[in-house]
Amino acid sequence: MQAKMEQRSFVVALLLVSVAFALLLKPFFTPIFWACAITVIFFPVYRLLMERFPKWPNLMALLTLVLCVVLVVIPVLAVASSFVNEAVSLFQKAQTGQIDLSKQLEQVRSAFPGISAFFERFGMDFDQFKERILNWLMNAGSFIAKNAIALGQNTMNFFLMLGLMLYLTFFLIRDGEWLVDLLIRALPLGDERERLLLDKFAEVTRATIKGNLVVAITQGTLGGLIFWALGLPAPLLWGVAMTLLSLLPAVGAAIIWFPAAIFLYATGEVVKASVLMAFGVGVISLVDNLLRPILVGRDTKLPDYLVLFSTVGGLMMFGISGFAIGPLLAALFMAFWQIFMREFMGSHAPDEEIVNPGPG
């Protein structure tokens, strides 16, 4: 009786300490998650290096991390910097009148008379909408000036989190196999189940990050190139915007190129508008429809609709990291139910049929 009470007390204390430790790490959730994700993606490189140089694990882990920085971190920072510069330039042109947004919005209304009725359906007036846009542009400059210190602090915070992520990534790459074995020994779910869940984590992380990023970068690059070819302003800005929006399945880059085509029609640029519309429908959207199910849905064994809902839900809940976290949670959810059906309900259906059934 005494032994059972001591055991239960220890388990309660263990849970309390674990919860407290999780709360302690909560502010660092994003860098920890991305350190794990990058480790999963680049670990095969480390393993290949270790096969050739098995006596130097620290150096091989460092080389793998440097490769990650060169291939991922530096390009992302360079594009982000160019994106900010181009966004500031576009904003300044709008403020100084080089880009007359009021005139352009009036051109849209003249070309599409029904747009006023469209706004009225939602209880809005087009003139009020135009006024809000112009006021926002006028106030944005003073807002940025007033919050310059906060923006600087956010930049410092970003680089702090980036440094923590890279620091943790080094140790996860070097000690990853040992940590996985330790986790399997510690968790009370059964070794087979734990390995299945960890394999699912690695599989879905690779598929969603590599797959979604390939689709997003491809669509954003194509979108930026067509904007540049048509002589539209700030092609890099809109290309990056399309890359980010392409993380949303189904709609994605169309949120940018479709209104741009409508605007070109409204301003009399019929040829450019037709080219952009044809390229958007025939090339940019085709990339999403062809590549995303192949790169994401197939490797995760998740239906397309579940990939869509989990991605959108992840973005709403976790921000930009949600494009990977959402499908990961969906895949783990399906994996847990797969284990439950197989072990507790006597289901003998193949794993693929449980996770991603085909048409009946």
N, C-alpha and C positions, 0 to 999 in steps of 0.2 A: 504493500500500500504506500509506504514511504517512498519507495523507488519510483512508483508511477507518478506520485505527486511531484517529486523532484524533476522527473522527465518532462512532465507537462509544464512545470514552471520554467524550465530551461527553454522549451519550445516557444512559450509566450515571450520570454525575454529575447530570444533570438529574432522573433518576428518584430518586436518593438525596435530593437537595434537596427534591423534591416530596413524598416520603414523610415527610421530617423536618418539612416545613411542615404537612402533614396531621396529623401527631401533635401538633404545636404547637397546632393549632386544635381538636383532639379534645374538650377540655373545653367548647368553645363550640358543639358540634354542634347542640344543640337550638335556641339562639337564632338560629344561622345558618340552619337549616332553616326555622324559622318566619318569619324575615325574608324568605326567598325565597318561601315560600308566600303570605304577606300581600302581597308585591309582585305576584305573579301575579294575585291576586284583585282588588287595587285599582288595578293599572296602567291598566285601561280608563278609570278616573275621571281619572287624571293625563293620559292622552292627550286626553280630552275637554276638560279645562281648558287644555291646551297649544294646542289648536286655536283657542281664544278669546283666550288671552293668551300667544302664542309667545315673547315677549321676557323672560318671568319664570319660567324653569324652577325656580329655587330656591324661589320663593314658592309655585308650584303644587305642587311636591313636598311642601313643608311643609303646605300646605292638605290635601293627600291624606292625609298622615300624621296630621294632627289629626282628620280624618274617621274614620280607622281607630281612633284612640284613643277617640273619642266613641262610635262604633258597636260596638266590640269590647272594647277593653281595660277601659274604665271599667265597663260592665255586668258583665263577667266578675269584676272585682275586687269589685264591690258584692255580687253573688250569693255569691261565695266568702266574703266577710266575714260575711254573714248566715248562710250555711251553717255556718261555724265557731261562731258565737254560739249558733245553735239546737242544734248538736251538743253544745256544752259544757253548755247548759241541760238537755238531755235526760239527759246523763251525770250531772249533779249531782242531778237528781230520782231517778235510779236509785240513786245512792249514799246519799241521805238517806232513802230508803224511800218517797218519794211515788209512785214506780212500783215495785211489788213484783214483780220479775221472777221470783222463785222461785215465788210463788203463781200467776203467769200461766203459767209452764211446767208446773206441776202441773195447771192447768186444761186445757192442751193434751193432757197424757197421759190425763186422765180422759175427755176427749171422743173421743180416738183411742187406744183400748187397744192397738192393734196397733203403736203407735210404738216400744214397748220391744223388740218382736220385730224391728222394722226395724233398730234400732241394733245389736242382737245379731248380725245378719247380717254386719255390718262389724266385729265384734269389739269393740263399744263398749257401754257401759251408760248408759242414759238419766240415771241419777243422777250418774254421773261427768261426763257432758256438762253437766248443770245446774251441777254443782260448778265445772267449769272456767269456765263463763260468769260465774258469780258471783265467782269469784276474780279473773278478768280485770277485772271492773268495780271491785273493791276495790283492785287493784294499779295500775289505770290512773292514778288521781290522783297517787299517789306517783311513778309513772314520769314523768308530765308535769312534776311539780315538779322532779325530779332533772335532767330534760333541758330545763329552761326556757332555759338558755344556748344549747344546741344548736338549739332551736327558733328562738330569736332570730337565730342565725347563718344558719339556713336561710332565714328570712324576708329577711334582708339579701342573701343570695345570690340569692334569687328576684328581688328588685327590681334587683339588679345585672344579672342576665341579661335582665330585661325592658328595662332601659335600653339595654343593648348591642343587643338585638333592634330596638328602635325607632330607634336611631342608625344601624344598618346598613340598616334598611328605607328610611330617607330617601335614602341614596345609591343603593340599588338601584332605587328608583322614579325618581330623577332620571337615573341613568346606565344604566338597564337595557338599553336598545336598543344602546348602545355596547358594553356588557359582553357581550351575546349575540353581536354581530358579532365581537368580539375572541376569544371562546371558539370560535366556528366557524372562525376563521382559525387558531387555535392547535392545535386537536385534529386528529389525523391520521386521522380516520375517513371523510373525504369530506364535502363541504358538504351534499349532499342527505341523507345519513344523519344528520348532526348536527342538521339542521333538523327532520327527522322525530322524532328522539329528544327534542329540546327542546320541540317542539310536543306530544309525548306527555306530557312532564313537566307542561307548563302545563295541558293538558286534564284529566289525571287529578287534579292538585292541586286544580283548581277543582271537579271533580265530587265527589271524596271529602270535601274539607273542607266545601264548601257543602252537598252532599247529606247527608252523615252528620250535620252539625250541625243541619240543618233537621229531620231525622228525630228526632235525640236531643232537641232543644229542644222539639219538638212533643210527643213522648212524655212527657218529664219534666214539661212544663207541664200536660198532661192528667192525669198521675198525681198531681201535687201538688194540682191543683184537686179531684179526686175525694176525695183524702185530707182536704182542707179541708172539702169539702161533707159528708162523713160524720163530721166531728168527731174525726178521728184526730189523735194528738199529732204535733207537729213536721212539718206538711205540706211546708214549704219544704225541710227536711232530706231528706225522702224524695223530694221532687220533683227535687232536685239529684242525689241518688243514682241515681234512675231515668234522669236525663239522661246521667250518666256511663256507666251500665251499658248504655244504649241504643246506645252506640258498638259494642257486640257484636251482630252480626247474629244473627237467629233467636231467641236467648233474651232478652237485653237486660233491659228493664224488668220482665219477669215474675219476675225474681229477687227483686224487692221486693214487687210487688202480690200475687203468688200466695201466698207465705207469710203475708202480712197477711190475706188472705181466709180462709185456713185458721185463723189465730189467732182471727179474729172468729167463725167457726163454733164454735171450741172454747170461747169465752167466752160463748156464748149469743146473740151479736149476729147472728142468722140473716139478718135483712133487710139489714143493712149488708154482711154477707159476700156475700150473693147479688148485691146491687147492684155491689159492687166486682168480683166475679168476672165478672159480665156485662159491665161496663164495660171490664175488662181484656181479655177475649177479643174483645168486639165492637167496641171503639174503639181502645184502645192498641195491641193486637197488629195490628189492621187497618192502622193507620198505618204500621207497620214493613213489613208485607207488600205494601202498595200503593206507598208512596213510595220505599223504599230501592231496589228494582230500577229504578224510573223515574229517580231522581235520580243514583244511583251506577252501577248496572250498565249502563244505556243509554249514558251519556256516556263511560264508560271502555271500553266495548265488551268488558267482562270478563263471563264467565258468573257467575251468582249464587254457585255453589259456590266459585269462585276468589276472589270478593270476600270470602266468609265466612272461608276459610282464611287468606288474606293479611291480613285485618284482625285476626283472633285471633293469628296469628303475629307480626304487627307489634306488637300490644299486649304480648305476652309478651317480645319482644326489646327494644323501644324505649320501653316505658311508654306514657303517654297519647298521645305523639306518633305512636305506631305505627298509630293508626287511619287516618292519612294516609300514613305511610311504607310500610306493608305493601302496600296496593293499588298505590301508585306503583311499588314494586319489581316487583310482579307484572306491571304494564302494561309496564314497561321490558323485563322478561324476554321477554314476548310480542312486543314490538316488535323486539328483537334477533333473535329467531327468525324473525320475519316478513321482516326484511331478508336473513337467511341463506338462507331458502327461496327468496326471489325472485331473489337475485343469484348464489348459489353452487350452487343445485340446479335452477335453471331453472323454478321454480314460477311459473305465471301466474295463480294463484288471486287473486281480489280480496282486498284487505286485510281487509275485514270477515269473510270466511269463514275466513281464517287466524287472526284474533284471537278471534273469537266465532262459531263455527259454529252454524248453526241446526239443528233436528232433521232427521235424514237420512231 
